[in-house]
Amino acid sequence: SLDIVVVSSNPLATSNTDITASLPPAWGSAVTASYTDCTDVVPGGSCTIHLQATAPFVADQITINGTNGASPLTTYVAFRAGGGLVFSVNGGVTKVVTEANISSGIIWGGYGYEVG
């Protein structure tokens, strides 16, 4: 799960109302959004969009919309699985890139072979 905090940062603006997230169609019903305090966000206030997933997906863009706010905001959401960030889902197999060095001293290189 992931919580996205949306802040109404313009102190001169009116309240932002009905803030929602538009999720990518490819995620289907496997990713759902719920909202806390997003119906009326006063200037300087915030709301939380909570995303819950039942399956991993490759990172994709979501759009955050609201009434009386600036243009829709866009951001990318990445999924974590198996100790890393998902970069491929194919045929039920999820591939991830780790967020930390887990090489245990392995050195990558040409091992004396000239490349180029």
PyMOL commands that place a pseudoatom at each C-alpha (Angstrom):
pseudoatom trace, name=CA, resn=SER, resi=1, chain=A, elem=C, hetatm=0, pos=[0.000, 0.000, 0.000]
pseudoatom trace, name=CA, resn=LEU, resi=2, chain=A, elem=C, hetatm=0, pos=[1.020, 3.615, -0.518]
pseudoatom trace, name=CA, resn=ASP, resi=3, chain=A, elem=C, hetatm=0, pos=[-0.178, 6.885, 0.974]
pseudoatom trace, name=CA, resn=ILE, resi=4, chain=A, elem=C, hetatm=0, pos=[0.069, 10.045, -1.137]
pseudoatom trace, name=CA, resn=VAL, resi=5, chain=A, elem=C, hetatm=0, pos=[-0.325, 13.296, 0.797]
pseudoatom trace, name=CA, resn=VAL, resi=6, chain=A, elem=C, hetatm=0, pos=[-1.756, 16.163, -1.269]
pseudoatom trace, name=CA, resn=VAL, resi=7, chain=A, elem=C, hetatm=0, pos=[-1.134, 19.646, 0.178]
pseudoatom trace, name=CA, resn=SER, resi=8, chain=A, elem=C, hetatm=0, pos=[-3.061, 22.785, -0.795]
pseudoatom trace, name=CA, resn=SER, resi=9, chain=A, elem=C, hetatm=0, pos=[-0.080, 25.150, -0.765]
pseudoatom trace, name=CA, resn=ASN, resi=10, chain=A, elem=C, hetatm=0, pos=[-1.568, 28.384, -2.156]
pseudoatom trace, name=CA, resn=PRO, resi=11, chain=A, elem=C, hetatm=0, pos=[-2.641, 30.468, 0.878]
pseudoatom trace, name=CA, resn=LEU, resi=12, chain=A, elem=C, hetatm=0, pos=[-4.688, 32.837, -1.322]
pseudoatom trace, name=CA, resn=ALA, resi=13, chain=A, elem=C, hetatm=0, pos=[-6.712, 30.131, -3.066]
pseudoatom trace, name=CA, resn=THR, resi=14, chain=A, elem=C, hetatm=0, pos=[-10.149, 28.851, -2.190]
pseudoatom trace, name=CA, resn=SER, resi=15, chain=A, elem=C, hetatm=0, pos=[-10.621, 25.357, -0.815]
pseudoatom trace, name=CA, resn=ASN, resi=16, chain=A, elem=C, hetatm=0, pos=[-9.837, 22.459, -3.122]
pseudoatom trace, name=CA, resn=THR, resi=17, chain=A, elem=C, hetatm=0, pos=[-12.734, 20.038, -3.139]
pseudoatom trace, name=CA, resn=ASP, resi=18, chain=A, elem=C, hetatm=0, pos=[-13.373, 16.479, -4.251]
pseudoatom trace, name=CA, resn=ILE, resi=19, chain=A, elem=C, hetatm=0, pos=[-9.725, 15.505, -4.741]
pseudoatom trace, name=CA, resn=THR, resi=20, chain=A, elem=C, hetatm=0, pos=[-9.399, 12.133, -6.479]
pseudoatom trace, name=CA, resn=ALA, resi=21, chain=A, elem=C, hetatm=0, pos=[-6.769, 10.083, -8.298]
pseudoatom trace, name=CA, resn=SER, resi=22, chain=A, elem=C, hetatm=0, pos=[-7.213, 8.760, -11.834]
pseudoatom trace, name=CA, resn=LEU, resi=23, chain=A, elem=C, hetatm=0, pos=[-5.441, 5.411, -12.025]
pseudoatom trace, name=CA, resn=PRO, resi=24, chain=A, elem=C, hetatm=0, pos=[-4.062, 3.803, -15.204]
pseudoatom trace, name=CA, resn=PRO, resi=25, chain=A, elem=C, hetatm=0, pos=[-6.578, 1.519, -16.958]
pseudoatom trace, name=CA, resn=ALA, resi=26, chain=A, elem=C, hetatm=0, pos=[-3.987, -1.296, -17.070]
pseudoatom trace, name=CA, resn=TRP, resi=27, chain=A, elem=C, hetatm=0, pos=[-4.190, -1.585, -13.277]
pseudoatom trace, name=CA, resn=GLY, resi=28, chain=A, elem=C, hetatm=0, pos=[-7.881, -2.494, -13.520]
pseudoatom trace, name=CA, resn=SER, resi=29, chain=A, elem=C, hetatm=0, pos=[-9.522, -3.433, -10.241]
pseudoatom trace, name=CA, resn=ALA, resi=30, chain=A, elem=C, hetatm=0, pos=[-6.232, -4.729, -8.768]
pseudoatom trace, name=CA, resn=VAL, resi=31, chain=A, elem=C, hetatm=0, pos=[-5.390, -1.228, -7.477]
pseudoatom trace, name=CA, resn=THR, resi=32, chain=A, elem=C, hetatm=0, pos=[-7.930, 0.784, -5.523]
pseudoatom trace, name=CA, resn=ALA, resi=33, chain=A, elem=C, hetatm=0, pos=[-7.846, 4.286, -4.068]
pseudoatom trace, name=CA, resn=SER, resi=34, chain=A, elem=C, hetatm=0, pos=[-9.462, 5.481, -0.861]
pseudoatom trace, name=CA, resn=TYR, resi=35, chain=A, elem=C, hetatm=0, pos=[-9.432, 9.026, 0.459]
pseudoatom trace, name=CA, resn=THR, resi=36, chain=A, elem=C, hetatm=0, pos=[-9.045, 10.705, 3.853]
pseudoatom trace, name=CA, resn=ASP, resi=37, chain=A, elem=C, hetatm=0, pos=[-10.084, 14.359, 4.258]
pseudoatom trace, name=CA, resn=CYS, resi=38, chain=A, elem=C, hetatm=0, pos=[-10.170, 14.952, 0.467]
pseudoatom trace, name=CA, resn=THR, resi=39, chain=A, elem=C, hetatm=0, pos=[-13.700, 16.390, 0.118]
pseudoatom trace, name=CA, resn=ASP, resi=40, chain=A, elem=C, hetatm=0, pos=[-12.764, 19.923, 1.263]
pseudoatom trace, name=CA, resn=VAL, resi=41, chain=A, elem=C, hetatm=0, pos=[-9.091, 20.865, 1.617]
pseudoatom trace, name=CA, resn=VAL, resi=42, chain=A, elem=C, hetatm=0, pos=[-8.602, 24.416, 2.891]
pseudoatom trace, name=CA, resn=PRO, resi=43, chain=A, elem=C, hetatm=0, pos=[-5.531, 26.468, 1.866]
pseudoatom trace, name=CA, resn=GLY, resi=44, chain=A, elem=C, hetatm=0, pos=[-2.569, 25.069, 3.787]
pseudoatom trace, name=CA, resn=GLY, resi=45, chain=A, elem=C, hetatm=0, pos=[-4.459, 21.848, 4.508]
pseudoatom trace, name=CA, resn=SER, resi=46, chain=A, elem=C, hetatm=0, pos=[-3.878, 18.369, 3.163]
pseudoatom trace, name=CA, resn=CYS, resi=47, chain=A, elem=C, hetatm=0, pos=[-5.604, 15.129, 2.302]
pseudoatom trace, name=CA, resn=THR, resi=48, chain=A, elem=C, hetatm=0, pos=[-4.365, 11.567, 1.900]
pseudoatom trace, name=CA, resn=ILE, resi=49, chain=A, elem=C, hetatm=0, pos=[-4.901, 9.262, -1.059]
pseudoatom trace, name=CA, resn=HIS, resi=50, chain=A, elem=C, hetatm=0, pos=[-4.357, 5.637, -0.013]
pseudoatom trace, name=CA, resn=LEU, resi=51, chain=A, elem=C, hetatm=0, pos=[-3.539, 3.165, -2.809]
pseudoatom trace, name=CA, resn=GLN, resi=52, chain=A, elem=C, hetatm=0, pos=[-3.928, -0.561, -2.185]
pseudoatom trace, name=CA, resn=ALA, resi=53, chain=A, elem=C, hetatm=0, pos=[-2.767, -3.190, -4.693]
pseudoatom trace, name=CA, resn=THR, resi=54, chain=A, elem=C, hetatm=0, pos=[-3.476, -6.911, -4.910]
pseudoatom trace, name=CA, resn=ALA, resi=55, chain=A, elem=C, hetatm=0, pos=[-0.937, -7.422, -7.724]
pseudoatom trace, name=CA, resn=PRO, resi=56, chain=A, elem=C, hetatm=0, pos=[2.330, -5.764, -8.811]
pseudoatom trace, name=CA, resn=PHE, resi=57, chain=A, elem=C, hetatm=0, pos=[2.572, -3.567, -11.890]
pseudoatom trace, name=CA, resn=VAL, resi=58, chain=A, elem=C, hetatm=0, pos=[5.301, -1.658, -13.708]
pseudoatom trace, name=CA, resn=ALA, resi=59, chain=A, elem=C, hetatm=0, pos=[5.475, 2.004, -12.618]
pseudoatom trace, name=CA, resn=ASP, resi=60, chain=A, elem=C, hetatm=0, pos=[2.859, 4.173, -14.271]
pseudoatom trace, name=CA, resn=GLN, resi=61, chain=A, elem=C, hetatm=0, pos=[1.485, 7.686, -14.102]
pseudoatom trace, name=CA, resn=ILE, resi=62, chain=A, elem=C, hetatm=0, pos=[-1.500, 8.733, -12.008]
pseudoatom trace, name=CA, resn=THR, resi=63, chain=A, elem=C, hetatm=0, pos=[-3.359, 12.028, -12.231]
pseudoatom trace, name=CA, resn=ILE, resi=64, chain=A, elem=C, hetatm=0, pos=[-4.631, 13.865, -9.161]
pseudoatom trace, name=CA, resn=ASN, resi=65, chain=A, elem=C, hetatm=0, pos=[-7.696, 16.010, -9.814]
pseudoatom trace, name=CA, resn=GLY, resi=66, chain=A, elem=C, hetatm=0, pos=[-9.810, 18.350, -7.759]
pseudoatom trace, name=CA, resn=THR, resi=67, chain=A, elem=C, hetatm=0, pos=[-12.264, 21.210, -8.021]
pseudoatom trace, name=CA, resn=ASN, resi=68, chain=A, elem=C, hetatm=0, pos=[-10.909, 24.778, -7.625]
pseudoatom trace, name=CA, resn=GLY, resi=69, chain=A, elem=C, hetatm=0, pos=[-7.307, 23.584, -7.720]
pseudoatom trace, name=CA, resn=ALA, resi=70, chain=A, elem=C, hetatm=0, pos=[-4.550, 24.183, -10.214]
pseudoatom trace, name=CA, resn=SER, resi=71, chain=A, elem=C, hetatm=0, pos=[-4.233, 22.053, -13.311]
pseudoatom trace, name=CA, resn=PRO, resi=72, chain=A, elem=C, hetatm=0, pos=[-4.327, 18.328, -12.593]
pseudoatom trace, name=CA, resn=LEU, resi=73, chain=A, elem=C, hetatm=0, pos=[-1.135, 17.040, -10.985]
pseudoatom trace, name=CA, resn=THR, resi=74, chain=A, elem=C, hetatm=0, pos=[0.644, 14.000, -12.386]
pseudoatom trace, name=CA, resn=THR, resi=75, chain=A, elem=C, hetatm=0, pos=[3.127, 11.698, -10.700]
pseudoatom trace, name=CA, resn=TYR, resi=76, chain=A, elem=C, hetatm=0, pos=[4.480, 8.209, -11.196]
pseudoatom trace, name=CA, resn=VAL, resi=77, chain=A, elem=C, hetatm=0, pos=[3.810, 5.370, -8.785]
pseudoatom trace, name=CA, resn=ALA, resi=78, chain=A, elem=C, hetatm=0, pos=[6.178, 2.396, -8.562]
pseudoatom trace, name=CA, resn=PHE, resi=79, chain=A, elem=C, hetatm=0, pos=[5.371, -0.942, -6.941]
pseudoatom trace, name=CA, resn=ARG, resi=80, chain=A, elem=C, hetatm=0, pos=[7.575, -2.815, -4.486]
pseudoatom trace, name=CA, resn=ALA, resi=81, chain=A, elem=C, hetatm=0, pos=[7.750, -6.604, -4.466]
pseudoatom trace, name=CA, resn=GLY, resi=82, chain=A, elem=C, hetatm=0, pos=[10.309, -9.162, -3.366]
pseudoatom trace, name=CA, resn=GLY, resi=83, chain=A, elem=C, hetatm=0, pos=[12.693, -6.578, -1.930]
pseudoatom trace, name=CA, resn=GLY, resi=84, chain=A, elem=C, hetatm=0, pos=[12.820, -4.199, -4.884]
pseudoatom trace, name=CA, resn=LEU, resi=85, chain=A, elem=C, hetatm=0, pos=[10.980, -2.014, -7.366]
pseudoatom trace, name=CA, resn=VAL, resi=86, chain=A, elem=C, hetatm=0, pos=[9.025, -3.806, -10.098]
pseudoatom trace, name=CA, resn=PHE, resi=87, chain=A, elem=C, hetatm=0, pos=[10.402, -3.238, -13.603]
pseudoatom trace, name=CA, resn=SER, resi=88, chain=A, elem=C, hetatm=0, pos=[8.758, -6.138, -15.449]
pseudoatom trace, name=CA, resn=VAL, resi=89, chain=A, elem=C, hetatm=0, pos=[5.658, -8.288, -15.082]
pseudoatom trace, name=CA, resn=ASN, resi=90, chain=A, elem=C, hetatm=0, pos=[5.310, -10.958, -17.742]
pseudoatom trace, name=CA, resn=GLY, resi=91, chain=A, elem=C, hetatm=0, pos=[3.314, -14.179, -17.637]
pseudoatom trace, name=CA, resn=GLY, resi=92, chain=A, elem=C, hetatm=0, pos=[2.936, -14.040, -13.877]
pseudoatom trace, name=CA, resn=VAL, resi=93, chain=A, elem=C, hetatm=0, pos=[6.682, -13.509, -13.349]
pseudoatom trace, name=CA, resn=THR, resi=94, chain=A, elem=C, hetatm=0, pos=[7.650, -10.283, -11.583]
pseudoatom trace, name=CA, resn=LYS, resi=95, chain=A, elem=C, hetatm=0, pos=[11.174, -8.911, -12.003]
pseudoatom trace, name=CA, resn=VAL, resi=96, chain=A, elem=C, hetatm=0, pos=[12.511, -6.314, -9.585]
pseudoatom trace, name=CA, resn=VAL, resi=97, chain=A, elem=C, hetatm=0, pos=[15.530, -4.078, -9.242]
pseudoatom trace, name=CA, resn=THR, resi=98, chain=A, elem=C, hetatm=0, pos=[16.882, -3.950, -5.708]
pseudoatom trace, name=CA, resn=GLU, resi=99, chain=A, elem=C, hetatm=0, pos=[17.056, -0.686, -3.818]
pseudoatom trace, name=CA, resn=ALA, resi=100, chain=A, elem=C, hetatm=0, pos=[20.303, -1.651, -2.081]
pseudoatom trace, name=CA, resn=ASN, resi=101, chain=A, elem=C, hetatm=0, pos=[23.567, -3.297, -3.060]
pseudoatom trace, name=CA, resn=ILE, resi=102, chain=A, elem=C, hetatm=0, pos=[23.125, -7.034, -2.454]
pseudoatom trace, name=CA, resn=SER, resi=103, chain=A, elem=C, hetatm=0, pos=[26.103, -8.163, -4.527]
pseudoatom trace, name=CA, resn=SER, resi=104, chain=A, elem=C, hetatm=0, pos=[28.094, -9.471, -1.517]
pseudoatom trace, name=CA, resn=GLY, resi=105, chain=A, elem=C, hetatm=0, pos=[31.375, -8.266, -2.976]
pseudoatom trace, name=CA, resn=ILE, resi=106, chain=A, elem=C, hetatm=0, pos=[30.771, -9.490, -6.529]
pseudoatom trace, name=CA, resn=ILE, resi=107, chain=A, elem=C, hetatm=0, pos=[32.730, -7.357, -8.988]
pseudoatom trace, name=CA, resn=TRP, resi=108, chain=A, elem=C, hetatm=0, pos=[31.256, -6.813, -12.424]
pseudoatom trace, name=CA, resn=GLY, resi=109, chain=A, elem=C, hetatm=0, pos=[33.667, -6.323, -15.274]
pseudoatom trace, name=CA, resn=GLY, resi=110, chain=A, elem=C, hetatm=0, pos=[35.357, -7.613, -18.374]
pseudoatom trace, name=CA, resn=TYR, resi=111, chain=A, elem=C, hetatm=0, pos=[37.754, -9.909, -16.489]
pseudoatom trace, name=CA, resn=GLY, resi=112, chain=A, elem=C, hetatm=0, pos=[40.692, -8.933, -18.668]
pseudoatom trace, name=CA, resn=TYR, resi=113, chain=A, elem=C, hetatm=0, pos=[38.827, -8.867, -21.973]
pseudoatom trace, name=CA, resn=GLU, resi=114, chain=A, elem=C, hetatm=0, pos=[39.069, -5.712, -24.021]
pseudoatom trace, name=CA, resn=VAL, resi=115, chain=A, elem=C, hetatm=0, pos=[35.702, -4.283, -24.910]
pseudoatom trace, name=CA, resn=GLY, resi=116, chain=A, elem=C, hetatm=0, pos=[35.163, -1.777, -27.729]
for i in range(1, 116): cmd.bond("trace and resi %d" % i, "trace and resi %d" % (i + 1))
show_as sticks, trace
zoom trace
